[in-house]
Amino acid sequence: MAMAVAETISNGGELVVEAGTGVGKTYAYLVPVLLSGQRALVSTATKALQDQLFSRDIPKLIDALNLPIRVALLKGRGSYLCTLRLSQARQSHDASLRIHMHALSKIETWAQSTRTGDLSELTGLDDRSPVIPLVTSTRDNCLGSPCPNFKSCHVNLARKEAMSADVVVINHHLFFADLNVRETGMAELLPSVQAVVFDEAHQLNEIGINFLGRHLSTSQLLELTRDTLGAGVQWARGLVDWTLICSVMEKSIRDLRLTAQNSRPGSRLRWTEPVPDGMETSEWLLAMSQLQVALQAAQAALDTVSEMAPDFVRLHERVTLQLRLIQDFQDPCAEGSVRWVEVGAQMRLVESPLDISSAVQTHMLQKQVNEHTQAPAPGSQKAWIFTSATLGEDDQMRWFTEPCGLSESRKLRVASPFDYANMAAVYVPPGMPKPNDITHTRQVSSWVEKHARQLGGRTLVLTTTLNAMRQIGEALTAALGQSGELEILVQGQGPKRRLMERFREGSNEGGLGCILVASASFWEGFDVPGDALQLVVIDKLPFPPPNDPLVEARSQRLELLGKSSFSDYSLPEAAVALKQGAGRLIRSETDQGILVVCDPRLTGMAYGRRLLACLPPMQRIHTEVEFEESLTRLTKTSTRP
């Protein structure tokens, strides 16, 4: 893998590498990148992986190779303290801010000593803390160069540092945000680098389509309303009736949200007609019209005071942008895109491309079709490296390369060095009902209760839906948690980082063994080497939800092309997700464990063989007796004196 990366950096072009667990893919791309002497950009899926690369992996290699290399870390503006917003939050008379005064004081103390302003440095601050939006800026509310704190702005200082570094570590969200709005600093940085590496590249397509489409959310509109009222009262009190204008805006936003009051929270409403499915036509059209009128009134008011403060200029731009989006959503959906409404505590209007292939070809690889364009000289072309442990089920990795526009790239698959045949086994419990049976979730809960008790915890339960996660979590808590036999951890009950730390501790130092019940965000990126995790239970095969508008649109496109939406889309999606979930089990060369899939379709349907072939070469357990024997062996190996 390292040789392939080195050749790609030398010659240019695109390389796609699937590197199994234990290969050491991070070092396999970092060593040739660092030794090349070329400026490079390394992008990861999450901020946690970014911090690991910047703080641990790259410094370790720079020391080992004795290289004079400057490295910079660049995140989105929401990761950096905004000193102006911090002072505004402290001076605000908003009664709701009083409950955050202790946290604000802690941030103020830290602000005096931090060099980077990166909020991840601040221990004890949860990623989901409601204080973070109060002390960070967004593209919407940042004042830019007119800001009185512009010279000391942490975001701009981070961008300057990135421009002078040899290697810059970013994340996929930041990269695609820039492709869409050209605001993150990538526009200046990307042309100056010779090599770009995307680690955890399997997330690129889903992250990319989120940024390359259009979005209009009631939460964003409410924030605009609050900012307008705050600036109006502060800088132009008495010149405009800001309270009236903003109360009309707020009512129109809440009325829009109420049009979906009969829809289930968490649902995505199909939007192929002028009005989304399940909406009353007259209510929807009236709500959109009232919102438009309210924003136009705010726009006119801001126009009259725009010269009084930079805040008003920025607010006017934001209102204008929202009005343009409202008009866009009243026009027909763009070709090659799909539109839907997301219903939650807030409402989100979304129009998204079906994949990122066009954006990758034109904006990243810059392969516009032009018969007069000459082929670049060898070595002058930028190198693009895409790598992950899971990129598809076939050697061409079509699941990844086709939606990302990389079908013509060089491809390499590197198998895991782990001895799966002796380290792990896969088991489908006989007699388990089909997933659409109303008793399925209850049966899964009972099965986990029995066998996790025998193992003393050490169990990760991965579900395909939040509803199943809650039901299984509640059942296990009632059966094992309340009695104090085992500690039941359920996603959402606390910060993800804390849940992971507690699970990794296991029963060390006399603590209780743990069962962790989790959904989507724990299927990947959750690393538990050692015997704290020896049983991974998946409730059902992770097929994409058929009634999701994006899934529907992708399936329809394949059917129009004469392909099978099931064989060419749903099955590959399930295969990659299953492979990711199974990858939680074996994380080091001394691990041992069992993967349990509580879905009889894996062994009872013809397509089950295709899914089993995607898993690492584990042993197959066929009977309950064999499983009990395997579990007993695990229990003995994990028993501590």
ZAMARGU-4260 file (C-alpha; in steps of 0.2 Angstrom, whole numbers, plus 5000, padded with zeros to 4 digits):
<rodrens>
0) 5000/5000/5000 | 5014/5012/5004 | 5023/5009/4988 | 5006/5012/4978 | 5004/5028/4988
5) 5022/5033/4984 | 5020/5030/4965 | 5003/5040/4965 | 5012/5055/4973 | 5026/5054/4961
10) 5015/5051/4945 | 4999/5060/4949 | 4982/5052/4947 | 4969/5044/4958 | 4972/5028/4969
15) 4958/5019/4979 | 4964/5007/4993 | 4954/4996/5004 | 4965/4991/5018 | 4958/4978/5030
20) 4959/4981/5049 | 4976/4979/5056 | 4985/4984/5040 | 4991/5000/5047 | 4984/5011/5033
25) 4987/5027/5042 | 5006/5024/5042 | 5005/5016/5025 | 4999/5033/5017 | 5008/5045/5030
30) 5026/5038/5027 | 5026/5041/5008 | 5017/5058/5010 | 5030/5064/5023 | 5045/5057/5013
35) 5039/5065/4996 | 5043/5082/5001 | 5027/5088/4993 | 5014/5099/5001 | 4999/5088/5006
40) 4982/5088/5013 | 4975/5074/5024 | 4956/5073/5027 | 4948/5062/5039 | 4930/5058/5043
45) 4929/5066/5061 | 4937/5079/5071 | 4942/5065/5084 | 4952/5056/5070 | 4959/5073/5065
50) 4966/5076/5082 | 4973/5059/5083 | 4982/5061/5067 | 4989/5079/5071 | 4993/5075/5090
55) 4999/5057/5089 | 5002/5049/5072 | 5011/5062/5062 | 5022/5069/5076 | 5028/5051/5080
60) 5033/5048/5062 | 5041/5065/5060 | 5052/5061/5075 | 5056/5043/5068 | 5060/5050/5051
65) 5069/5065/5058 | 5060/5077/5045 | 5059/5096/5046 | 5040/5096/5042 | 5027/5109/5048
70) 5010/5102/5051 | 4994/5112/5054 | 4977/5107/5060 | 4962/5116/5051 | 4944/5113/5057
75) 4927/5122/5053 | 4924/5138/5061 | 4912/5130/5073 | 4927/5122/5082 | 4935/5138/5086
80) 4931/5151/5100 | 4924/5167/5093 | 4930/5180/5106 | 4917/5193/5099 | 4903/5180/5102
85) 4910/5176/5119 | 4909/5194/5125 | 4892/5196/5117 | 4885/5181/5127 | 4892/5187/5143
90) 4885/5205/5140 | 4868/5198/5134 | 4853/5201/5145 | 4844/5186/5139 | 4837/5176/5154
95) 4840/5159/5146 | 4859/5163/5146 | 4860/5163/5165 | 4860/5144/5166 | 4876/5144/5156
100) 4886/5157/5166 | 4897/5144/5174 | 4902/5137/5158 | 4905/5154/5150 | 4916/5158/5165
105) 4926/5142/5162 | 4928/5147/5143 | 4933/5165/5147 | 4947/5158/5159 | 4953/5146/5145
110) 4952/5160/5132 | 4966/5170/5141 | 4979/5156/5138 | 4974/5146/5122 | 4984/5149/5107
115) 4973/5140/5095 | 4956/5143/5101 | 4951/5125/5097 | 4937/5121/5109 | 4942/5102/5109
120) 4957/5108/5121 | 4944/5112/5134 | 4942/5097/5145 | 4924/5094/5151 | 4915/5103/5137
125) 4903/5091/5129 | 4902/5092/5110 | 4883/5094/5111 | 4884/5108/5124 | 4872/5122/5121
130) 4885/5134/5125 | 4896/5130/5110 | 4884/5139/5097 | 4885/5155/5109 | 4904/5156/5108
135) 4907/5151/5090 | 4903/5159/5074 | 4895/5152/5058 | 4896/5157/5040 | 4880/5166/5043
140) 4884/5177/5058 | 4903/5180/5056 | 4906/5198/5052 | 4923/5195/5043 | 4935/5209/5041
145) 4924/5223/5049 | 4924/5213/5065 | 4934/5222/5079 | 4942/5206/5084 | 4947/5201/5066
150) 4966/5202/5069 | 4966/5190/5083 | 4952/5179/5076 | 4956/5160/5079 | 4948/5155/5063
155) 4959/5166/5052 | 4975/5163/5062 | 4972/5144/5059 | 4970/5147/5040 | 4986/5157/5040
160) 4995/5143/5048 | 4988/5131/5036 | 4994/5141/5021 | 5012/5140/5028 | 5012/5122/5033
165) 5019/5107/5023 | 5005/5095/5029 | 4987/5101/5033 | 4975/5090/5042 | 4957/5094/5039
170) 4940/5084/5039 | 4928/5079/5025 | 4915/5091/5031 | 4926/5106/5029 | 4932/5100/5012
175) 4915/5099/5005 | 4908/5114/5014 | 4921/5124/5004 | 4917/5115/4987 | 4899/5122/4990
180) 4902/5140/4997 | 4921/5143/4995 | 4922/5150/5012 | 4933/5139/5023 | 4950/5143/5016
185) 4951/5128/5005 | 4950/5139/4989 | 4967/5146/4993 | 4975/5130/5000 | 4970/5116/4988
190) 4979/5123/4973 | 4995/5124/4982 | 4996/5105/4987 | 5002/5091/4977 | 4994/5076/4986
195) 4977/5074/4994 | 4973/5059/5005 | 4955/5055/5011 | 4956/5043/5026 | 4939/5034/5030
200) 4934/5038/5012 | 4919/5027/5013 | 4910/5042/5021 | 4914/5054/5007 | 4898/5052/4996
205) 4885/5054/5011 | 4895/5069/5018 | 4897/5076/5001 | 4879/5076/4996 | 4874/5085/5012
210) 4885/5100/5007 | 4882/5100/4989 | 4863/5102/4989 | 4852/5116/4996 | 4845/5117/5014
215) 4833/5128/5023 | 4829/5124/5041 | 4818/5132/5054 | 4832/5132/5067 | 4843/5143/5055
220) 4828/5154/5052 | 4825/5156/5071 | 4843/5160/5074 | 4842/5173/5060 | 4827/5181/5069
225) 4836/5181/5086 | 4851/5189/5079 | 4841/5202/5070 | 4832/5207/5086 | 4848/5207/5096
230) 4857/5219/5083 | 4842/5230/5080 | 4839/5233/5099 | 4858/5236/5101 | 4862/5247/5086
235) 4846/5255/5080 | 4833/5255/5094 | 4818/5266/5090 | 4822/5267/5072 | 4812/5251/5067
240) 4799/5241/5077 | 4811/5226/5079 | 4800/5217/5091 | 4785/5217/5079 | 4796/5212/5064
245) 4804/5198/5073 | 4789/5192/5081 | 4780/5190/5064 | 4796/5181/5057 | 4796/5169/5072
250) 4777/5166/5070 | 4779/5162/5052 | 4793/5150/5055 | 4783/5141/5068 | 4768/5140/5057
255) 4779/5132/5044 | 4785/5119/5056 | 4766/5116/5062 | 4762/5110/5044 | 4771/5094/5048
260) 4763/5092/5065 | 4755/5075/5060 | 4771/5068/5054 | 4782/5056/5064 | 4798/5064/5071
265) 4813/5058/5062 | 4803/5055/5046 | 4808/5061/5029 | 4794/5067/5018 | 4794/5063/5000
270) 4793/5079/4989 | 4790/5076/4971 | 4775/5087/4969 | 4774/5105/4973 | 4769/5101/4991
275) 4778/5087/5001 | 4768/5071/5005 | 4757/5072/5020 | 4755/5091/5020 | 4739/5100/5018
280) 4741/5110/5001 | 4733/5126/5007 | 4742/5126/5024 | 4759/5123/5016 | 4757/5136/5002
285) 4751/5149/5015 | 4765/5145/5027 | 4778/5147/5013 | 4770/5163/5007 | 4769/5171/5025
290) 4787/5166/5028 | 4792/5175/5012 | 4782/5191/5017 | 4790/5191/5034 | 4807/5190/5028
295) 4804/5203/5015 | 4799/5215/5029 | 4815/5211/5038 | 4825/5214/5023 | 4817/5231/5020
300) 4820/5236/5038 | 4838/5231/5038 | 4840/5240/5022 | 4836/5257/5030 | 4849/5254/5044
305) 4863/5245/5034 | 4876/5259/5036 | 4874/5260/5055 | 4884/5244/5059 | 4893/5229/5050
310) 4880/5217/5059 | 4866/5224/5048 | 4875/5222/5032 | 4878/5203/5036 | 4860/5201/5042
315) 4854/5209/5026 | 4864/5196/5016 | 4858/5182/5027 | 4839/5187/5024 | 4842/5189/5006
320) 4850/5171/5005 | 4835/5164/5014 | 4823/5172/5002 | 4832/5165/4988 | 4831/5148/4995
325) 4813/5149/4998 | 4811/5154/4980 | 4822/5139/4975 | 4811/5127/4984 | 4796/5134/4976
330) 4804/5130/4958 | 4805/5113/4951 | 4819/5101/4958 | 4835/5102/4949 | 4838/5087/4937
335) 4849/5073/4945 | 4843/5079/4962 | 4830/5073/4975 | 4820/5084/4987 | 4812/5080/5004
340) 4807/5087/5021 | 4815/5081/5037 | 4804/5082/5052 | 4811/5083/5070 | 4811/5096/5083
345) 4814/5108/5069 | 4810/5106/5050 | 4823/5105/5037 | 4820/5107/5018 | 4833/5098/5008
350) 4837/5096/4989 | 4852/5085/4987 | 4861/5077/4972 | 4860/5058/4971 | 4879/5056/4972
355) 4895/5067/4971 | 4902/5060/4955 | 4899/5076/4945 | 4907/5087/4959 | 4922/5075/4961
360) 4925/5076/4942 | 4923/5094/4939 | 4928/5103/4956 | 4941/5091/4963 | 4949/5081/4949
365) 4945/5096/4937 | 4942/5084/4922 | 4930/5095/4912 | 4927/5088/4895 | 4937/5099/4883
370) 4944/5092/4866 | 4957/5105/4866 | 4964/5101/4883 | 4981/5093/4882 | 4985/5078/4894
375) 4996/5084/4909 | 5014/5080/4909 | 5018/5065/4921 | 5021/5071/4938 | 5013/5087/4936
380) 4996/5080/4940 | 4989/5081/4958 | 4989/5065/4967 | 4972/5059/4975 | 4972/5045/4987
385) 4956/5037/4994 | 4957/5024/5008 | 4946/5015/5021 | 4944/4998/5028 | 4928/4996/5019
390) 4925/5002/5001 | 4914/4988/4993 | 4911/4970/4990 | 4920/4968/4974 | 4938/4971/4968
395) 4933/4986/4958 | 4925/4993/4974 | 4910/4999/4963 | 4900/5004/4979 | 4913/5018/4982
400) 4920/5022/4965 | 4904/5024/4955 | 4895/5037/4966 | 4912/5046/4969 | 4916/5047/4950
405) 4932/5036/4952 | 4928/5021/4941 | 4944/5025/4931 | 4956/5026/4946 | 4969/5014/4951
410) 4962/5001/4963 | 4971/4991/4977 | 4964/4979/4990 | 4975/4974/5005 | 4968/4960/5016
415) 4969/4961/5035 | 4984/4952/5042 | 4973/4945/5057 | 4970/4926/5058 | 4951/4928/5058
420) 4949/4909/5056 | 4956/4906/5074 | 4951/4923/5082 | 4933/4925/5077 | 4917/4916/5072
425) 4900/4921/5065 | 4883/4914/5071 | 4865/4916/5066 | 4854/4910/5081 | 4842/4896/5074
430) 4824/4900/5077 | 4825/4918/5077 | 4810/4926/5069 | 4811/4937/5053 | 4814/4955/5056
435) 4797/4960/5051 | 4789/4949/5065 | 4783/4960/5079 | 4792/4948/5091 | 4809/4950/5083
440) 4816/4964/5094 | 4809/4956/5110 | 4817/4939/5105 | 4834/4948/5102 | 4833/4956/5119
445) 4830/4940/5127 | 4844/4931/5118 | 4857/4945/5122 | 4851/4945/5141 | 4855/4926/5142
450) 4871/4926/5134 | 4879/4943/5139 | 4875/4938/5157 | 4885/4922/5154 | 4900/4932/5147
455) 4899/4945/5161 | 4895/4959/5148 | 4908/4962/5135 | 4894/4964/5123 | 4890/4977/5109
460) 4873/4977/5102 | 4871/4986/5085 | 4854/4990/5079 | 4848/4996/5062 | 4834/5008/5070
465) 4833/5020/5084 | 4817/5012/5089 | 4825/4995/5091 | 4839/5002/5100 | 4827/5010/5113
470) 4817/4994/5115 | 4832/4983/5117 | 4840/4995/5129 | 4825/4996/5140 | 4822/4977/5141
475) 4841/4974/5145 | 4840/4988/5158 | 4825/4980/5166 | 4832/4963/5166 | 4850/4966/5170
480) 4854/4984/5174 | 4841/4988/5188 | 4847/4972/5197 | 4865/4978/5197 | 4871/4962/5187
485) 4878/4972/5173 | 4879/4990/5167 | 4868/4994/5152 | 4874/5008/5142 | 4863/5015/5128
490) 4867/5028/5115 | 4860/5045/5119 | 4861/5043/5137 | 4877/5053/5138 | 4891/5060/5127
495) 4897/5047/5115 | 4915/5049/5121 | 4910/5045/5139 | 4900/5029/5134 | 4915/5023/5124
500) 4927/5026/5138 | 4916/5017/5151 | 4913/5002/5139 | 4932/5001/5136 | 4935/5000/5155
505) 4924/4985/5156 | 4925/4976/5172 | 4942/4982/5176 | 4946/4987/5194 | 4931/4978/5201
510) 4918/4987/5191 | 4902/4980/5182 | 4903/4972/5165 | 4895/4982/5152 | 4883/4980/5138
515) 4882/4994/5125 | 4867/4996/5114 | 4869/5008/5100 | 4864/5013/5083 | 4871/5021/5067
520) 4885/5031/5074 | 4893/5016/5083 | 4893/5004/5068 | 4910/5012/5063 | 4924/5021/5072
525) 4922/5013/5088 | 4938/5004/5093 | 4939/4992/5108 | 4954/4981/5107 | 4956/4968/5121
530) 4944/4957/5130 | 4932/4972/5135 | 4922/4967/5119 | 4920/4949/5114 | 4902/4948/5108
535) 4895/4959/5094 | 4876/4957/5091 | 4868/4964/5075 | 4849/4964/5076 | 4845/4963/5058
540) 4854/4965/5041 | 4857/4984/5038 | 4848/4987/5021 | 4844/5005/5017 | 4826/5010/5022
545) 4816/5008/5006 | 4804/5022/5010 | 4818/5035/5012 | 4817/5048/4997 | 4835/5047/4993
550) 4835/5028/4993 | 4820/5028/4982 | 4827/5041/4970 | 4844/5031/4968 | 4834/5015/4966
555) 4823/5023/4952 | 4838/5029/4943 | 4846/5012/4943 | 4829/5004/4937 | 4828/5017/4922
560) 4846/5011/4917 | 4840/4993/4916 | 4849/4988/4932 | 4842/4980/4948 | 4840/4992/4963
565) 4841/4977/4975 | 4856/4969/4968 | 4865/4984/4962 | 4861/4996/4977 | 4852/4988/4992
570) 4863/4973/4993 | 4880/4982/4991 | 4874/4995/5004 | 4870/4981/5016 | 4886/4972/5013
575) 4897/4988/5017 | 4887/4992/5033 | 4888/4974/5039 | 4906/4974/5036 | 4908/4990/5046
580) 4898/4983/5060 | 4908/4966/5060 | 4924/4976/5060 | 4920/4982/5078 | 4924/4964/5084
585) 4943/4961/5081 | 4954/4976/5083 | 4971/4968/5088 | 4981/4952/5084 | 4976/4945/5102
590) 4957/4948/5101 | 4945/4934/5101 | 4926/4935/5099 | 4910/4930/5091 | 4899/4940/5078
595) 4880/4936/5080 | 4868/4941/5067 | 4850/4939/5073 | 4843/4939/5055 | 4838/4922/5048
600) 4839/4929/5030 | 4858/4928/5031 | 4857/4910/5030 | 4840/4907/5023 | 4840/4918/5008
605) 4851/4916/4992 | 4858/4933/4994 | 4865/4928/5011 | 4880/4920/5003 | 4885/4936/4995
610) 4884/4945/5012 | 4893/4932/5021 | 4907/4932/5008 | 4910/4951/5012 | 4914/4947/5030
615) 4932/4942/5036 | 4935/4924/5034 | 4928/4919/5051 | 4923/4902/5057 | 4905/4897/5055
620) 4895/4892/5070 | 4880/4882/5065 | 4871/4875/5081 | 4867/4882/5099 | 4878/4869/5106
625) 4893/4875/5096 | 4889/4892/5101 | 4888/4888/5120 | 4905/4879/5119 | 4913/4894/5110
630) 4906/4906/5123 | 4912/4896/5137 | 4930/4897/5130 | 4928/4915/5128 | 4922/4916/5146
635) 4937/4907/5152 | 4950/4917/5142 | 4942/4933/5149 | 4940/4929/5167 | 4952/4939/5178
640) 4960/4933/5194
</rodrens>
